Amino acid sequence: MLSVHAPRDPQATPWLAEGDAKRRAVQSMFAEIAGRYDLLNGLMSFNLHRRWRAAAVHAIQPPVGGVAVDVCSGTGDFLAPLRRAVGPKGTVVGLDFCRPMLEGAVGKTEVTGLSVGDACRLPLRDGCADCVTVGWGIRNVPDVDQAHREIARVLRPGGKFVSLDMAVPRNPVVGVGSRLVCRRVLPALGRLFGLSKAYTYLPESTLRFATREALADSMRKAGFVDVHFRDFMMGNICMHWGTKA
Ligand SMILES: C[S@@+](CC[C@H](N)C(=O)[O-])C[C@H]1O[C@@H](n2cnc3c(N)ncnc32)[C@H](O)[C@@H]1O
């Protein structure tokens, strides 16, 4: 007997979407949550995200007076540590494909520019940047390899890239606890704030995300050397960094 399945609506289940459907679904999901993103981000990370960002910026050592680009910049929380690192004469640019998220970055930090743009087609010229950061963005792009290639393209040789994102803990006991929090607590918190889809997307997209090793391989294939990764929060967060060859 034939069973007929209704086609899935990518807007309703963005964690199952791929390619352009994922791009559109992710963009509209972030537009929906933009106004409450900072509040929930602080709550869910116990504000530790600031420490992880500081560690990320430390890992890539942006040069004073240099050019720093934050891709998938959202509400711009990577921009302040980047500004501190490059100093007042440096250039700090935030780039995101969701205008309402980027609007949340306006006025937070003294930036050189905030621009709407796609991580898989960066509106920047080859070799223009000394360093690129991405915070919790790579998991959301429709083509991770393409985003890594684009980031490598805009970096000068020797330029540095760092990405922070969710990860699946390697310790099985921690993994059970995390799955419980991710599958029960986060969606409940999301429902409380009327953002149930976004906070179902977070754990579901994390479980489907590339492994640490696959992400490191994708970076090497894109032209990075000295690729490393390091866990935070018992392996729920992972930082990848490398140098453009
Ligand atoms: C979880 S938020 C992180 C925001 C910010 N980087 C931070 O650390 O708080 C992910 C951001 O990535 C952006 N994003 C997702 N896919 C993108 C793409 N293909 N190009 C540009 N931005 C993208 C979303 O619009 C959203 O603002």
The ligand as an SDF file (V2000), in Angstrom:
LIG
                    3D

 27 29  0  0  0  0  0  0  0  0999 V2000
   22.6490   32.3870   16.6370 C   0  0  0  0  0  0  0  0  0  0  0  0
   22.8090   33.9120   15.8190 S   0  0  0  0  0  0  0  0  0  0  0  0
   24.4020   34.4340   16.3630 C   0  0  0  0  0  0  0  0  0  0  0  0
   24.5800   35.9110   16.3210 C   0  0  0  0  0  0  0  0  0  0  0  0
   25.9280   36.4220   16.8060 C   0  0  0  0  0  0  0  0  0  0  0  0
   26.9940   35.9830   15.9450 N   0  0  0  0  0  0  0  0  0  0  0  0
   26.2370   36.0110   18.2120 C   0  0  0  0  0  0  0  0  0  0  0  0
   27.3190   35.4750   18.4400 O   0  0  0  0  0  0  0  0  0  0  0  0
   25.4010   36.2540   19.1150 O   0  0  0  0  0  0  0  0  0  0  0  0
   23.1550   33.3940   14.1590 C   0  0  0  0  0  0  0  0  0  0  0  0
   23.2010   34.5350   13.1770 C   0  0  0  0  0  0  0  0  0  0  0  0
   23.6720   34.0280   11.9360 O   0  0  0  0  0  0  0  0  0  0  0  0
   22.9890   34.6920   10.9040 C   0  0  0  0  0  0  0  0  0  0  0  0
   23.0810   33.8750    9.6860 N   0  0  0  0  0  0  0  0  0  0  0  0
   22.6520   32.6100    9.5200 C   0  0  0  0  0  0  0  0  0  0  0  0
   22.9260   32.1840    8.2770 N   0  0  0  0  0  0  0  0  0  0  0  0
   23.5550   33.2090    7.6530 C   0  0  0  0  0  0  0  0  0  0  0  0
   24.0840   33.3800    6.3530 C   0  0  0  0  0  0  0  0  0  0  0  0
   24.0040   32.3970    5.4240 N   0  0  0  0  0  0  0  0  0  0  0  0
   24.6880   34.5440    6.0490 N   0  0  0  0  0  0  0  0  0  0  0  0
   24.7440   35.5490    6.9690 C   0  0  0  0  0  0  0  0  0  0  0  0
   24.2350   35.4580    8.2030 N   0  0  0  0  0  0  0  0  0  0  0  0
   23.6530   34.2880    8.5560 C   0  0  0  0  0  0  0  0  0  0  0  0
   21.5740   34.8390   11.4410 C   0  0  0  0  0  0  0  0  0  0  0  0
   20.8360   35.8500   10.7800 O   0  0  0  0  0  0  0  0  0  0  0  0
   21.8460   35.1770   12.9040 C   0  0  0  0  0  0  0  0  0  0  0  0
   21.9280   36.5580   13.1200 O   0  0  0  0  0  0  0  0  0  0  0  0
  1  2  1  0
  2  3  1  0
  2 10  1  0
  3  4  1  0
  4  5  1  0
  5  6  1  0
  5  7  1  0
  7  8  2  0
  7  9  1  0
 10 11  1  0
 11 12  1  0
 11 26  1  0
 12 13  1  0
 13 14  1  0
 13 24  1  0
 14 15  1  0
 14 23  1  0
 15 16  2  0
 16 17  1  0
 17 18  1  0
 17 23  2  0
 18 19  1  0
 18 20  2  0
 20 21  1  0
 21 22  2  0
 22 23  1  0
 24 25  1  0
 24 26  1  0
 26 27  1  0
M  CHG  2   2   1   9  -1
M  END
$$$$
